[in-house]
Amino acid sequence: MIFNIGRVRFFALDHAFKMQGEKMERIKTSPHVAGLKQTKKAVEAGNARVVFIARDADSHVVMPLEKMCEGKEIEVVYVNNMKELAKASHIEVPTAVVTIVKSA
């Protein structure tokens, strides 16, 4: 079951976890940047396709980014935690944000 409120989609939990896993796989095979600063640069430049935010990231850190993505109509996907996000993006340090960028 899908609920749409503006540009935000809410899925039934089992479907949401499946979709999250599929999107996380895209990080492994797509050009991406990790970290808040690099993500903000990509969003501002119009190069961000999908922004992944860890649920355990500090809200005061990611809230401005969420608003920026909403204003530019960039899809935001929330993932379980920073370690999972780091693993998907092939980095060793937990990260709050990873962004799939447009290819050159």
N, C-alpha and C positions, 0 to 999 in steps of 0.2 A: 504494500500500500504506500502511495506517495502523497505527500502533502506539500503544496507549493505556497509559500508566502513571499511574495516579491521574487527576488532572485535566489532565495534560500530554499533548498529542498530538504524535506524531512522524510526519511524512509523507515519502514518497519525495521526493527533491530537486526534480524537475521539478514535481510537484504542489504542493509547499510554496511554490515561487516564484510559481506561478500564484495560489495562495490569498493569499499575501502581497500581491501586486499588487491583487487584488480588495479586500482589507481596507484597503489604503492609499487606494484610491479613496473609501472611506467617510469618511475624514478630510476630504476636500475638500467633501463635501456634508452632513456632520453637525455638530451643535454640538460643539465641542471646546475643550480648554484645553491650553496648551503649558507645559512646564517642570516641574521636580520639585516645587516648592512647591505650585503649583496642582493638580498631579496628586494629591499626598498629601492635600490638602484635599478633593478630589472623592472619593477612595477612602474617607477617614475618614467623610465625610458620607453615603456610600452612593449617590453620584451617578455613579460611574464605570461605564461599560459595557464598554469595551475599552481596555487600556493598551498603547501601542506604545513599545517600548524600542529604542534604537539599539544595535547590536552593538559599536560603537566607543566607547560611553560607558564611563567609569571604573566598574569593578565595585563599588568601595567606595561609589560614589554611588547606584547603582541596586539593589544587593543588598537593602537594607532595604525598598525599594518592592516588589521581587519577593516578599519574604516576606509583606508586608502584603496584596498581591493574592492570594497563595495562601491566606492565612487567611480572606479574604472571598470566595473563589471567583470572582475577577474574571479574565476572560480576558486573557492577556498575549501580544502578538504581537511577535516580534523582527524588526527591519528592518535593512537593510545598514549604514546609517551615519546620522550626525546631519544631514548636508546633505540627504539624501533625505527625511528626516522633516520637516525645516524646509520644504522645497519643497512637500510634500504639505499642510502646515498653513498655507501662505501667510505664512510669516514669513521674514525675511531672515537671521536669526542661527541657526546650527546649534543644534539642541536634542537633548537626550538622551531626552526623554520627551514624548509627546503622548497625550492621553486623550480618547476620545469619551465625552461625558457624556449623561445622560438629559435629555430636553427637559423644560422646566418645565410 
